[in-house]
Structure formats: structure tokens, C-alpha cells
Amino acid sequence: MTLKRILVTGGAGFIGSHLCARLVAAGHHVLCLDNFFTGRRENIEQLFSSGRFELLERDVCAPINVDIDEIYNLACPASPVHYQVDPVQTTQTCVMGAIRVLEVAQKCGARVLQASTSEVYGDPLVHPQPESYCGNVSTVGPRACYDEGKRCAETLFFDYHRQYDVAIKVARIFNTYGPTMLAGDGRVVSNFIMQALKGDPLTVYGHGSQTRSFCYVDDLVEGLVRFMATDADITGPLNLGNPAEISMLQLAELIISMVGSGSVIAYRPLPEDDPVQRQPDISYASEIINWQPTEELRSGLEKTIAYFKCRY
């Protein structure tokens, strides 16, 4: 295996820190770029002792001057609680961040992977969602700063590829969970676990019939690494997620049972533009990178619950 210098933007975040750990363990030299808006130093603290890990504390929208072989662009808040705090900044992070990493890739001749999102499909009218589906999206709703920002980033990646021959990979990441998630990030798994641990009511929106598909973080990182290693002509977009679908009510009841909590369900109105269904079609990932998730939801939740119990 050829050892590389790899830049991970958003490397102190939830997925980014797991990816950094995986790359360092493989012997690569990793540069983590993060402004710590949602990332945390404690997520990466153990990596410094390797001697193959550096931190660049800065915003991805600023010019980046590094000599690098590969780039994973994960820099952007990924939950509504965080990306709606400053929606203009969220769009800037998606768009300007994409331009900055693409500029570096063009200059260095580096390969660059964009962490896109299932949110590009909006509230889908096709189920499950294949990569060929163009989505059912709102350009004016409260989630558009993230959804449309990520869609524009995909456009930039493919235009840099066509116009400047930059080697790109575009991965569309579906709901991911696991240890090092932020307790207050607004994501349903962390919300439910924290509410159950505290004995608070679990907040379920609508009737709880809306569905999601949850991928354990180690499986997701494996997919990203495999995708980066594919031939240059394989650009994506590529769905990465777990196709096992579960309703929000079922998830709430499962977590209450696993925690052994006395919590009850509290129903609230559905948020604006909240997708009713979200399930990836991963047949392309199975074919191209021989990948599918291996962690069952219950066992992944056991690890995640244990993490939150120790931390909180």
C-alpha cells in the first residue's frame, strides 16, 4: 500500500474523526482541517501521539495551501440544529468550501472526495432512492441552505472534473450514527438516546410513521475509503447508507427498551420540509466497491448508548 498525505476537512467532527482515525491507523499522514463549529478536540486528541497527524484550525472557506495526495471534504454542519443557526454561512461552507478543496486538488493533482448527502433527494417521490433520481427539493425552505448548498457543491465537483480534469468522487451519505455524536445535535438517534437516559419523553414528529435508514459510522467510513480507492473514471455520485428501513416510532420504542427507560412518547407536528421516507438504493455501491453495511441496528445502538452513558 502506498502511504499518502491526506487532508480531511471537518476532521474533528463526528464522521470526520472516525475517518481520520481509520487513515492514521492505516499508516497515512493526515491533516485535519476544522474550525470547531461542531467538531471537538477530544474526538482527535488520541491521534496526535501517532506522529502522523496534524491539525489545521481554520475555516474551509479560507484559502488552503497544502501539499496533499488526497482530500476528503466533510466540512459542513450536518444537522438542522446547527446548519440553521446561520443558514447563509452554511451555504457558503458548502459552496466556497467545495471551491477551496477543488482548487487544492487541481494544484496538487490530488484526488478529492465530496461528502454529499441524501438531503439532495429532498422529500423523495421515488423509493428507495437511486443515484439517478434528481430529487423533490425546495429551494426556499428552512433546510435549503444545506440541501441546495450540497447540490451546488456536487455541481462544482463535476464541473471541475469536466473543465479541469480534477479527479473527483461524490458520495451521498445517508443517516449515520455511532459514538462521538454530539448530544445536542438534533439528530434523531442522539436525541432519543439522551431523552431515554434522562427519562424525558421521546419527541416523535407527526405520527412517527416517517422512516429513515441508519448506517453505523464504521460501515460508512469503510465505504468512503473503498470509494476513494476506485479507478479514476468512477466519480459517482454513489449512495452510502444502510437500506434497512425503520419508522421513527419503532426506533423510539426500541431505544426506550434498550435503555430500560420509563420514558413515554411525545408527539409533535412535523417540521417543514421534513422527508417522509429516506432509504438508499445501494446496488451501485455493492457493484462498484463490493460494499454493504455489516453492523446491525441493535448492536450499533448498543455501542452508541454505551458511549452516551459513559459521557453523560
BALOFI-608582 format. One line per 4 residues: their letters; for each residue x, y, z of N, C-alpha, C, CB. Coordinates in steps of 0.02 Angstrom, whole numbers, always signed. Glycine has a CB too. Layout:
% BALOFI-608582
A	X Y Z X Y Z X Y Z X Y Z  ...;
This chain:
% BALOFI-608582
MTLK	+42 -60 +0 +0 +0 +0 +43 +63 +0 -47 +0 +61  +27 +111 -43 +63 +174 -45 +37 +220 +10 +55 +208 -114  +82 +244 +53 +62 +290 +106 +57 +360 +79 +111 +287 +166  +8 +398 +101 -9 +462 +71 -17 +516 +124 -73 +456 +31;
RILV	-13 +579 +100 -33 +637 +140 -105 +652 +122 +15 +699 +127  -148 +650 +172 -220 +655 +160 -249 +712 +202 -256 +588 +177  -285 +756 +169 -321 +811 +203 -393 +790 +215 -319 +876 +161  -415 +796 +278 -485 +783 +295 -514 +848 +322 -492 +724 +347;
TGGA	-556 +881 +284 -589 +941 +309 -650 +920 +351 -612 +989 +251  -661 +956 +406 -712 +933 +454 -688 +872 +491 -777 +919 +419  -622 +864 +498 -594 +803 +526 -603 +794 +600 -523 +802 +511  -625 +846 +636 -637 +838 +708 -711 +826 +722 -613 +900 +745;
GFIG	-751 +821 +670 -822 +809 +678 -837 +735 +690 -860 +833 +618  -900 +718 +690 -922 +650 +705 -893 +600 +655 -999 +647 +704  -912 +605 +592 -887 +558 +542 -813 +572 +528 -928 +563 +477  -794 +635 +524 -726 +653 +507 -675 +624 +555 -719 +727 +505;
SHLC	-690 +625 +620 -641 +599 +669 -633 +524 +663 -664 +617 +740  -687 +489 +648 -682 +416 +637 -641 +402 +574 -752 +385 +630  -651 +443 +522 -612 +435 +461 -538 +449 +473 -640 +481 +406  -523 +503 +509 -453 +519 +525 -420 +461 +562 -449 +583 +567;
ARLV	-455 +433 +611 -427 +377 +649 -414 +317 +604 -475 +356 +706  -459 +304 +559 -450 +247 +512 -389 +259 +468 -514 +238 +468  -380 +319 +442 -325 +334 +396 -258 +333 +432 -336 +401 +362  -256 +361 +493 -194 +360 +533 -175 +288 +549 -203 +401 +598;
AAGH	-224 +247 +568 -210 +177 +584 -182 +139 +524 -274 +143 +609  -201 +161 +464 -176 +129 +403 -105 +153 +385 -223 +143 +345  -78 +202 +423 -10 +225 +412 -3 +289 +373 +26 +173 +377  -60 +318 +352 -57 +381 +314 -42 +440 +360 -123 +392 +277;
HVLC	-16 +495 +330 -8 +558 +365 -70 +599 +353 +57 +596 +342  -105 +618 +406 -170 +651 +399 -166 +723 +424 -223 +612 +439  -192 +768 +383 -201 +838 +402 -276 +849 +413 -173 +887 +348  -293 +866 +474 -363 +879 +492 -376 +954 +492 -380 +848 +562;
LDNF	-421 +976 +450 -441 +1047 +449 -510 +1054 +480 -441 +1075 +376  -515 +1096 +531 -579 +1105 +566 -580 +1172 +602 -592 +1046 +616  -637 +1206 +601 -643 +1269 +639 -679 +1259 +705 -681 +1321 +597  -697 +1196 +721 -729 +1177 +784 -797 +1209 +795 -683 +1194 +841;
FTGR	-833 +1221 +742 -903 +1243 +750 -945 +1185 +777 -932 +1268 +682  -938 +1126 +748 -970 +1067 +776 -920 +1012 +793 -1022 +1040 +727  -858 +1018 +768 -806 +970 +786 -781 +981 +857 -749 +974 +736  -747 +931 +884 -721 +935 +952 -650 +909 +956 -766 +896 +1001;
RENI	-607 +943 +993 -538 +922 +1001 -533 +852 +1030 -500 +971 +1044  -577 +836 +1076 -572 +771 +1110 -583 +713 +1060 -622 +766 +1167  -616 +726 +1004 -627 +674 +954 -561 +653 +920 -676 +698 +902  -512 +698 +919 -450 +684 +883 -388 +683 +928 -441 +736 +829;
EQLF	-398 +696 +992 -342 +705 +1039 -295 +645 +1037 -367 +716 +1109  -322 +585 +1033 -281 +525 +1037 -239 +514 +975 -325 +465 +1049  -251 +553 +921 -216 +541 +859 -148 +576 +855 -258 +563 +801  -138 +627 +897 -76 +666 +893 -14 +624 +910 -79 +726 +939;
SSGR	-22 +576 +955 +35 +536 +977 +62 +491 +922 +15 +494 +1037  +24 +483 +868 +47 +440 +813 +106 +470 +776 -10 +427 +765  +113 +537 +779 +164 +571 +739 +146 +578 +667 +229 +534 +745  +86 +557 +648 +63 +561 +579 -1 +601 +573 +52 +490 +550;
FELL	-12 +645 +620 -75 +682 +622 -61 +755 +638 -124 +652 +674  -90 +800 +598 -83 +872 +608 -153 +904 +609 -39 +904 +554  -158 +958 +646 -220 +996 +648 -209 +1065 +616 -244 +1004 +721  -254 +1081 +570 -256 +1148 +540 -321 +1180 +564 -252 +1145 +461;
ERDV	-316 +1224 +614 -377 +1254 +642 -395 +1316 +601 -367 +1272 +717  -441 +1307 +555 -463 +1362 +512 -528 +1344 +477 -408 +1379 +460  -557 +1394 +446 -620 +1386 +409 -604 +1360 +339 -660 +1452 +406  -644 +1314 +315 -633 +1285 +249 -645 +1336 +193 -679 +1225 +239;
CAPI	-679 +1391 +209 -692 +1442 +158 -630 +1485 +144 -749 +1487 +180  -581 +1483 +188 -519 +1520 +178 -474 +1481 +130 -483 +1534 +246  -429 +1516 +95 -382 +1480 +50 -342 +1428 +88 -334 +1530 +17  -330 +1371 +56 -294 +1315 +86 -230 +1305 +46 -338 +1250 +88;
NVDI	-174 +1308 +81 -109 +1299 +47 -73 +1240 +78 -66 +1364 +53  -84 +1181 +50 -52 +1120 +74 -32 +1078 +14 -100 +1080 +121  +17 +1035 +26 +38 +986 -25 +10 +919 -5 +117 +983 -32  -33 +891 -46 -75 +836 -24 -86 +787 -81 -143 +863 +1;
DEIY	-100 +723 -63 -115 +672 -114 -189 +659 -122 -80 +607 -95  -226 +663 -66 -299 +650 -67 -334 +698 -20 -314 +578 -48  -397 +711 -35 -438 +755 +8 -506 +723 +18 -445 +826 -23  -528 +721 +80 -597 +704 +97 -630 +769 +122 -602 +645 +151;
NLAC	-680 +793 +87 -712 +856 +107 -776 +843 +147 -728 +899 +45  -770 +846 +213 -826 +834 +258 -846 +897 +297 -810 +778 +307  -819 +954 +278 -828 +1015 +317 -896 +1046 +305 -773 +1065 +302  -942 +1034 +350 -1008 +1068 +350 -1049 +1041 +407 -1045 +1058 +281;
PASP	-1083 +1084 +445 -1130 +1058 +495 -1184 +1018 +460 -1161 +1115 +537  -1201 +960 +489 -1245 +913 +453 -1313 +902 +485 -1210 +847 +448  -1328 +937 +539 -1394 +929 +569 -1430 +997 +570 -1388 +901 +641  -1497 +996 +562 -1534 +1060 +559 -1520 +1106 +619 -1607 +1046 +555;
VHYQ	-1512 +1078 +678 -1499 +1118 +737 -1438 +1164 +726 -1487 +1074 +799  -1388 +1138 +692 -1326 +1176 +681 -1327 +1214 +616 -1267 +1130 +683  -1349 +1183 +561 -1344 +1219 +497 -1396 +1274 +489 -1349 +1170 +440  -1448 +1274 +531 -1497 +1328 +527 -1481 +1386 +572 -1566 +1301 +544;
VDPV	-1429 +1380 +614 -1408 +1436 +657 -1387 +1495 +614 -1350 +1415 +703  -1349 +1481 +561 -1325 +1533 +515 -1331 +1504 +445 -1251 +1555 +532  -1391 +1506 +415 -1401 +1474 +350 -1358 +1502 +295 -1472 +1479 +331  -1344 +1567 +297 -1301 +1597 +246 -1230 +1567 +250 -1298 +1674 +254;
QTTQ	-1205 +1561 +311 -1139 +1532 +321 -1139 +1458 +300 -1117 +1538 +394  -1194 +1423 +311 -1198 +1352 +291 -1191 +1346 +215 -1264 +1321 +313  -1227 +1388 +178 -1221 +1387 +105 -1151 +1405 +84 -1272 +1435 +73  -1121 +1455 +116 -1053 +1474 +99 -1004 +1416 +112 -1032 +1535 +139;
TCVM	-1014 +1381 +168 -970 +1325 +183 -975 +1271 +130 -987 +1296 +252  -1036 +1256 +110 -1046 +1205 +58 -1013 +1225 -8 -1121 +1192 +47  -1026 +1287 -29 -1005 +1309 -95 -932 +1331 -96 -1049 +1366 -119  -914 +1379 -52 -844 +1402 -50 -797 +1347 -26 -838 +1464 -5;
GAIR	-820 +1307 +20 -778 +1251 +43 -763 +1203 -14 -813 +1213 +99  -813 +1190 -55 -802 +1147 -114 -751 +1178 -161 -869 +1134 -151  -758 +1242 -173 -710 +1276 -218 -640 +1273 -190 -731 +1350 -228  -632 +1284 -124 -565 +1284 -95 -532 +1216 -101 -569 +1304 -21;
VLEV	-567 +1162 -86 -536 +1096 -91 -523 +1077 -163 -579 +1043 -56  -567 +1098 -208 -557 +1084 -279 -496 +1122 -306 -620 +1102 -319  -486 +1183 -281 -427 +1222 -300 -363 +1185 -279 -429 +1292 -269  -363 +1159 -218 -305 +1122 -193 -294 +1059 -235 -314 +1104 -119;
AQKC	-348 +1023 -248 -343 +962 -288 -315 +976 -357 -411 +927 -293  -339 +1031 -387 -315 +1049 -454 -240 +1066 -452 -355 +1109 -481  -220 +1104 -402 -150 +1125 -395 -103 +1065 -382 -143 +1176 -339  -125 +1020 -339 -81 +965 -317 -89 +902 -361 -96 +947 -246;
GARV	-140 +901 -403 -155 +839 -439 -182 +786 -392 -93 +813 -474  -216 +808 -340 -243 +762 -289 -312 +738 -308 -245 +797 -221  -329 +681 -281 -397 +654 -287 -438 +682 -230 -397 +576 -287  -501 +702 -243 -541 +734 -192 -611 +703 -189 -547 +809 -205;
LQAS	-632 +685 -129 -698 +655 -117 -743 +704 -81 -691 +589 -76  -801 +715 -110 -851 +759 -80 -901 +718 -39 -888 +799 -134  -907 +735 +25 -959 +705 +67 -1024 +742 +54 -939 +708 +143  -1061 +718 +5 -1127 +746 -8 -1177 +711 +38 -1147 +737 -83;
TSEV	-1240 +716 +23 -1291 +694 +71 -1353 +669 +37 -1309 +751 +117  -1390 +627 +72 -1455 +604 +47 -1505 +661 +44 -1482 +549 +92  -1489 +718 +77 -1534 +775 +75 -1541 +804 +5 -1510 +829 +123  -1495 +787 -40 -1502 +811 -110 -1565 +782 -143 -1440 +793 -151;
YGDP	-1593 +729 -114 -1654 +699 -141 -1717 +733 -114 -1656 +625 -124  -1709 +778 -65 -1766 +813 -36 -1815 +764 -4 -1802 +852 -90  -1880 +778 -12 -1933 +733 +11 -1950 +687 -47 -1997 +773 +38  -1918 +629 -52 -1918 +592 -115 -1986 +563 -134 -1869 +536 -110;
LVHP	-1999 +564 -199 -2059 +534 -228 -2042 +465 -258 -2089 +580 -282  -1978 +447 -257 -1955 +382 -280 -1925 +346 -219 -1902 +388 -338  -1942 +283 -211 -1921 +247 -150 -1904 +175 -166 -1976 +250 -96  -1845 +151 -147 -1788 +187 -119 -1756 +234 -170 -1736 +139 -91;
QPES	-1708 +273 -149 -1680 +324 -193 -1616 +299 -227 -1665 +387 -153  -1618 +292 -294 -1557 +276 -332 -1519 +341 -349 -1574 +237 -396  -1457 +334 -368 -1417 +393 -385 -1445 +431 -445 -1346 +372 -398  -1482 +397 -487 -1510 +430 -547 -1568 +476 -531 -1532 +377 -597;
YCGN	-1596 +471 -470 -1654 +512 -452 -1633 +584 -439 -1690 +482 -390  -1667 +631 -471 -1647 +702 -465 -1677 +736 -404 -1668 +739 -527  -1724 +705 -370 -1749 +731 -307 -1812 +773 -312 -1697 +772 -276  -1842 +784 -254 -1901 +826 -246 -1883 +877 -192 -1966 +784 -228;
VSTV	-1856 +934 -213 -1823 +979 -166 -1856 +1048 -166 -1750 +986 -183  -1847 +1083 -110 -1869 +1152 -104 -1807 +1197 -102 -1912 +1162 -40  -1808 +1249 -144 -1752 +1296 -144 -1763 +1354 -95 -1741 +1323 -214  -1821 +1357 -63 -1838 +1415 -22 -1854 +1397 +51 -1896 +1452 -52;
GPRA	-1854 +1334 +69 -1872 +1314 +137 -1814 +1322 +185 -1896 +1242 +137  -1827 +1309 +250 -1776 +1318 +302 -1718 +1268 +298 -1808 +1313 +370  -1727 +1213 +261 -1673 +1164 +253 -1633 +1175 +190 -1702 +1094 +253  -1654 +1224 +149 -1624 +1232 +82 -1551 +1254 +86 -1663 +1283 +43;
CYDE	-1532 +1289 +139 -1462 +1311 +145 -1415 +1251 +142 -1451 +1350 +210  -1435 +1196 +172 -1395 +1135 +172 -1407 +1094 +109 -1410 +1093 +235  -1472 +1081 +95 -1489 +1038 +38 -1462 +1067 -27 -1565 +1030 +33  -1477 +1131 -39 -1456 +1163 -101 -1381 +1178 -101 -1495 +1227 -113;
GKRC	-1353 +1192 -43 -1281 +1201 -39 -1244 +1138 -60 -1261 +1220 +32  -1268 +1081 -37 -1237 +1017 -56 -1248 +1001 -130 -1263 +961 -12  -1306 +1019 -156 -1319 +1007 -227 -1272 +1050 -270 -1393 +1023 -244  -1263 +1113 -250 -1217 +1156 -286 -1146 +1130 -282 -1221 +1228 -259;
AETL	-1126 +1104 -224 -1059 +1076 -217 -1049 +1018 -265 -1048 +1052 -144  -1100 +975 -273 -1094 +921 -321 -1084 +949 -392 -1158 +876 -319  -1121 +1002 -409 -1113 +1033 -474 -1041 +1057 -484 -1161 +1092 -482  -1014 +1090 -434 -945 +1115 -439 -896 +1057 -448 -927 +1155 -376;
FFDY	-905 +1004 -412 -860 +947 -419 -860 +919 -490 -880 +892 -370  -918 +911 -518 -921 +883 -585 -897 +933 -638 -992 +860 -601  -908 +997 -626 -882 +1047 -673 -806 +1052 -670 -913 +1115 -658  -777 +1048 -610 -704 +1047 -605 -675 +984 -638 -681 +1051 -531;
HRQY	-712 +930 -633 -690 +868 -664 -691 +875 -741 -735 +809 -642  -745 +902 -767 -752 +909 -840 -706 +963 -867 -824 +924 -858  -701 +1020 -832 -665 +1077 -858 -590 +1075 -844 -694 +1140 -829  -571 +1048 -785 -501 +1049 -765 -471 +980 -753 -493 +1090 -702;
DVAI	-511 +928 -767 -488 +859 -760 -467 +842 -689 -430 +847 -807  -500 +873 -639 -488 +856 -569 -517 +787 -555 -518 +909 -521  -480 +745 -520 -503 +677 -503 -551 +681 -443 -443 +630 -487  -615 +667 -454 -665 +676 -402 -701 +611 -385 -716 +728 -424;
KVAR	-730 +611 -326 -777 +560 -302 -832 +597 -265 -741 +505 -256  -894 +581 -279 -951 +612 -244 -992 +557 -210 -995 +653 -293  -991 +557 -143 -1028 +508 -103 -1089 +541 -72 -982 +476 -48  -1146 +511 -79 -1207 +536 -47 -1220 +495 +16 -1268 +532 -96;
IFNT	-1209 +527 +73 -1211 +493 +137 -1282 +497 +166 -1160 +524 +186  -1308 +439 +185 -1373 +435 +218 -1362 +435 +294 -1412 +372 +196  -1416 +435 +332 -1413 +442 +405 -1360 +395 +435 -1481 +427 +437  -1315 +425 +473 -1260 +388 +504 -1260 +402 +580 -1191 +408 +473;
YGPT	-1242 +352 +619 -1243 +359 +692 -1185 +321 +722 -1310 +334 +721  -1171 +335 +785 -1119 +298 +821 -1088 +341 +875 -1066 +274 +772  -1038 +315 +910 -1002 +353 +962 -972 +417 +933 -948 +311 +994  -966 +466 +976 -941 +535 +963 -992 +580 +931 -879 +532 +919;
MLAG	-1054 +557 +922 -1107 +603 +902 -1116 +655 +957 -1174 +565 +889  -1135 +715 +937 -1150 +767 +987 -1218 +755 +1018 -1148 +837 +954  -1222 +765 +1083 -1285 +752 +1118 -1340 +799 +1096 -1275 +758 +1193  -1323 +861 +1080 -1374 +910 +1063 -1376 +928 +990 -1364 +972 +1102;
DGRV	-1359 +879 +946 -1354 +896 +875 -1421 +892 +838 -1304 +850 +842  -1473 +872 +873 -1539 +870 +841 -1551 +808 +799 -1547 +929 +799  -1503 +763 +794 -1513 +702 +755 -1554 +653 +797 -1445 +669 +734  -1594 +613 +763 -1645 +575 +798 -1614 +523 +845 -1691 +542 +749;
VSNF	-1561 +490 +824 -1531 +438 +867 -1504 +468 +932 -1475 +401 +830  -1465 +522 +926 -1437 +553 +987 -1493 +584 +1029 -1385 +606 +969  -1543 +614 +997 -1600 +642 +1034 -1635 +589 +1075 -1649 +675 +986  -1652 +534 +1042 -1690 +481 +1076 -1649 +451 +1133 -1709 +426 +1025;
IMQA	-1584 +438 +1121 -1543 +408 +1174 -1538 +454 +1234 -1472 +392 +1146  -1525 +518 +1222 -1519 +565 +1278 -1585 +572 +1316 -1495 +632 +1253  -1640 +576 +1279 -1705 +582 +1312 -1720 +520 +1353 -1760 +594 +1260  -1704 +461 +1326 -1717 +399 +1362 -1673 +394 +1424 -1706 +339 +1317;
LKGD	-1610 +413 +1419 -1565 +410 +1477 -1587 +456 +1533 -1494 +427 +1455  -1616 +513 +1514 -1640 +561 +1564 -1710 +545 +1589 -1639 +631 +1535  -1744 +498 +1556 -1813 +483 +1574 -1862 +534 +1547 -1820 +480 +1648  -1840 +575 +1500 -1884 +625 +1469 -1927 +593 +1414 -1843 +685 +1440;
PLTV	-1982 +625 +1396 -2021 +599 +1339 -1979 +600 +1275 -2085 +640 +1329  -1987 +549 +1233 -1952 +547 +1169 -1995 +584 +1118 -1939 +474 +1146  -1966 +634 +1086 -2003 +678 +1040 -2009 +645 +972 -1969 +746 +1034  -2070 +627 +954 -2084 +597 +888 -2128 +645 +849 -2119 +526 +896;
YGHG	-2109 +659 +788 -2145 +708 +747 -2197 +674 +703 -2096 +748 +704  -2253 +708 +694 -2309 +678 +657 -2335 +619 +695 -2288 +658 +586  -2350 +565 +658 -2373 +503 +690 -2315 +454 +701 -2427 +469 +647  -2254 +476 +683 -2197 +431 +690 -2191 +380 +635 -2200 +396 +755;
SQTR	-2231 +388 +582 -2230 +339 +527 -2176 +354 +476 -2297 +338 +493  -2146 +415 +479 -2092 +430 +432 -2032 +384 +446 -2071 +505 +437  -1997 +365 +394 -1944 +315 +401 -1876 +344 +385 -1958 +256 +356  -1825 +313 +415 -1755 +327 +399 -1718 +260 +397 -1723 +376 +451;
SFCY	-1657 +263 +370 -1614 +204 +366 -1548 +223 +397 -1605 +179 +292  -1526 +187 +449 -1470 +209 +490 -1408 +165 +478 -1489 +208 +564  -1353 +198 +462 -1290 +163 +448 -1241 +177 +505 -1259 +186 +380  -1211 +124 +532 -1161 +133 +585 -1098 +165 +556 -1144 +66 +619;
VDDL	-1067 +209 +595 -1013 +251 +569 -954 +211 +541 -989 +297 +624  -937 +154 +572 -881 +115 +546 -895 +88 +476 -865 +57 +594  -957 +68 +464 -977 +45 +397 -971 +102 +347 -1048 +17 +398  -994 +161 +367 -991 +219 +322 -919 +236 +304 -1025 +280 +355;
VEGL	-875 +238 +354 -804 +253 +341 -773 +202 +294 -765 +256 +408  -790 +139 +304 -765 +87 +259 -787 +101 +187 -791 +17 +281  -849 +122 +178 -873 +139 +111 -835 +197 +81 -946 +154 +113  -822 +249 +121 -785 +307 +96 -715 +288 +73 -781 +362 +149;
VRFM	-681 +248 +114 -612 +228 +98 -611 +185 +35 -581 +190 +157  -657 +139 +30 -660 +97 -30 -675 +138 -93 -713 +42 -22  -720 +186 -87 -739 +228 -144 -679 +270 -167 -798 +274 -125  -642 +298 -119 -584 +338 -137 -533 +297 -176 -551 +367 -74;
ATDA	-529 +232 -162 -478 +189 -193 -498 +163 -262 -464 +131 -148  -558 +179 -286 -580 +154 -351 -543 +189 -408 -656 +163 -359  -550 +161 -468 -518 +190 -527 -541 +262 -537 -535 +148 -589  -499 +301 -570 -512 +373 -578 -575 +387 -617 -454 +405 -613;
DITG	-596 +342 -661 -655 +356 -702 -720 +343 -664 -655 +313 -764  -715 +317 -602 -775 +306 -561 -784 +367 -516 -769 +240 -518  -829 +411 -534 -837 +475 -499 -898 +477 -453 -843 +530 -549  -945 +432 -463 -1008 +438 -428 -1055 +482 -467 -998 +465 -357;
PLNL	-1107 +508 -433 -1122 +500 -362 -1137 +429 -342 -1180 +544 -343  -1121 +414 -279 -1128 +348 -251 -1163 +351 -184 -1059 +314 -244  -1220 +317 -178 -1255 +313 -114 -1216 +270 -64 -1326 +285 -124  -1210 +296 -2 -1182 +257 +53 -1229 +262 +112 -1109 +281 +71;
GNPA	-1258 +207 +131 -1305 +206 +186 -1331 +135 +196 -1363 +254 +174  -1368 +126 +249 -1396 +61 +264 -1468 +58 +239 -1393 +46 +341  -1485 +11 +194 -1552 +9 +167 -1605 -19 +214 -1552 -31 +105  -1585 -41 +273 -1634 -67 +321 -1675 -9 +349 -1599 -107 +379;
EISM	-1739 -8 +334 -1783 +49 +349 -1820 +37 +414 -1833 +61 +291  -1829 +92 +453 -1866 +87 +516 -1904 +152 +526 -1818 +74 +576  -1964 +147 +555 -2003 +208 +568 -1977 +241 +631 -2078 +191 +575  -1991 +305 +638 -1967 +342 +696 -2001 +317 +760 -1981 +416 +687;
LQLA	-2063 +296 +756 -2096 +269 +814 -2064 +203 +835 -2171 +258 +801  -2049 +160 +787 -2015 +97 +802 -1946 +110 +834 -2007 +54 +739  -1910 +159 +807 -1844 +175 +834 -1850 +200 +906 -1809 +227 +791  -1898 +243 +918 -1908 +269 +986 -1923 +212 +1035 -1965 +320 +987;
ELII	-1967 +168 +1016 -1986 +112 +1059 -1926 +65 +1071 -2044 +73 +1030  -1885 +55 +1019 -1827 +11 +1026 -1776 +42 +1075 -1794 +0 +957  -1763 +106 +1069 -1714 +138 +1113 -1739 +140 +1186 -1699 +209 +1089  -1803 +154 +1196 -1831 +152 +1264 -1820 +83 +1295 -1907 +169 +1263;
SMVG	-1833 +31 +1254 -1825 -38 +1279 -1752 -53 +1294 -1852 -88 +1227  -1706 -33 +1250 -1635 -48 +1259 -1605 -11 +1318 -1597 -32 +1196  -1627 +51 +1329 -1602 +90 +1385 -1633 +67 +1451 -1616 +165 +1374  -1692 +36 +1446 -1730 +18 +1506 -1760 +79 +1539 -1685 -18 +1556;
SGSV	-1783 +125 +1497 -1807 +189 +1521 -1883 +188 +1533 -1790 +244 +1471  -1904 +232 +1577 -1976 +241 +1588 -2005 +296 +1545 -1989 +256 +1661  -1968 +318 +1495 -1991 +373 +1452 -2054 +353 +1413 -1936 +393 +1404  -2093 +404 +1397 -2152 +394 +1354 -2139 +431 +1288 -2218 +420 +1389;
IAYR	-2186 +423 +1241 -2181 +456 +1176 -2219 +522 +1179 -2208 +411 +1119  -2189 +576 +1155 -2222 +641 +1150 -2225 +659 +1076 -2184 +697 +1191  -2285 +668 +1050 -2295 +682 +979 -2295 +758 +966 -2360 +650 +953  -2262 +778 +913 -2258 +849 +893 -2272 +855 +819 -2188 +878 +910;
PLPE	-2292 +915 +796 -2305 +924 +724 -2242 +913 +683 -2333 +994 +710  -2250 +889 +621 -2194 +878 +576 -2160 +944 +559 -2217 +842 +513  -2094 +948 +561 -2059 +1009 +539 -2068 +1019 +464 -1984 +1004 +556  -2061 +1081 +442 -2067 +1098 +371 -2013 +1063 +331 -2064 +1174 +361;
DDPV	-2033 +1034 +274 -1988 +1001 +226 -1955 +939 +254 -1936 +1050 +203  -1979 +912 +309 -1950 +851 +337 -1970 +792 +292 -1973 +839 +410  -1921 +754 +265 -1938 +699 +220 -1979 +645 +254 -1875 +669 +192  -2027 +617 +218 -2070 +564 +244 -2034 +497 +242 -2135 +560 +205;
QRQP	-1994 +486 +190 -1958 +423 +183 -1886 +438 +163 -1992 +377 +130  -1841 +396 +186 -1771 +403 +166 -1739 +334 +169 -1732 +454 +212  -1723 +306 +110 -1694 +240 +107 -1649 +237 +45 -1748 +184 +104  -1585 +218 +53 -1541 +217 -4 -1548 +154 -46 -1469 +224 +18;
DISY	-1542 +161 -110 -1530 +105 -155 -1454 +99 -160 -1565 +115 -227  -1424 +47 -132 -1351 +40 -131 -1326 -13 -180 -1327 +23 -61  -1366 -29 -230 -1345 -80 -278 -1282 -59 -316 -1402 -94 -328  -1275 +7 -329 -1215 +31 -364 -1153 +23 -320 -1224 +104 -385;
ASEI	-1159 +40 -256 -1103 +32 -209 -1085 -42 -202 -1120 +62 -141  -1135 -85 -201 -1122 -156 -196 -1083 -181 -256 -1188 -195 -188  -1101 -154 -315 -1068 -175 -376 -998 -145 -383 -1110 -155 -436  -991 -80 -369 -929 -45 -384 -876 -56 -331 -943 +29 -391;
INWQ	-895 -54 -267 -845 -60 -213 -856 -121 -169 -845 +3 -170  -901 -165 -191 -915 -227 -153 -930 -211 -80 -856 -276 -158  -975 -163 -70 -987 -137 -3 -1061 -144 +16 -966 -64 +2  -1072 -163 +77 -1137 -157 +108 -1127 -156 +183 -1185 -216 +87;
PTEE	-1170 -123 +221 -1162 -119 +294 -1164 -188 +326 -1215 -74 +325  -1125 -196 +378 -1123 -260 +414 -1149 -254 +486 -1053 -287 +414  -1151 -193 +512 -1172 -183 +582 -1248 -180 +586 -1141 -118 +611  -1277 -226 +625 -1349 -225 +636 -1368 -165 +680 -1373 -291 +669;
LRSG	-1429 -139 +671 -1450 -80 +707 -1446 -90 +782 -1521 -62 +688  -1469 -146 +807 -1469 -157 +880 -1398 -156 +908 -1503 -223 +897  -1351 -190 +875 -1283 -192 +902 -1250 -123 +896 -1241 -245 +865  -1264 -87 +841 -1237 -19 +835 -1265 +27 +888 -1252 +8 +766;
LEKT	-1329 +20 +903 -1360 +60 +955 -1331 +44 +1024 -1436 +51 +955  -1315 -20 +1036 -1285 -39 +1100 -1220 -1 +1110 -1272 -114 +1102  -1178 +4 +1059 -1114 +40 +1064 -1126 +115 +1074 -1071 +28 +1002  -1176 +141 +1039 -1189 +212 +1043 -1219 +231 +1110 -1237 +234 +987;
IAYF	-1264 +190 +1136 -1293 +201 +1202 -1239 +198 +1256 -1349 +150 +1216  -1194 +149 +1249 -1139 +142 +1297 -1096 +205 +1298 -1097 +81 +1282  -1083 +233 +1239 -1043 +294 +1234 -1079 +352 +1271 -1031 +314 +1160  -1142 +361 +1259 -1179 +416 +1292 -1184 +404 +1367 -1249 +423 +1261;
KCRY	-1192 +342 +1388 -1194 +328 +1460 -1129 +348 +1494 -1208 +254 +1473  -1073 +332 +1463 -1008 +348 +1493 -995 +423 +1492 -951 +313 +1455  -1019 +456 +1440 -1004 +527 +1433 -1051 +571 +1472 -1006 +547 +1360  -1114 +552 +1475 -1164 +597 +1505 -1198 +565 +1566 -1217 +615 +1453;
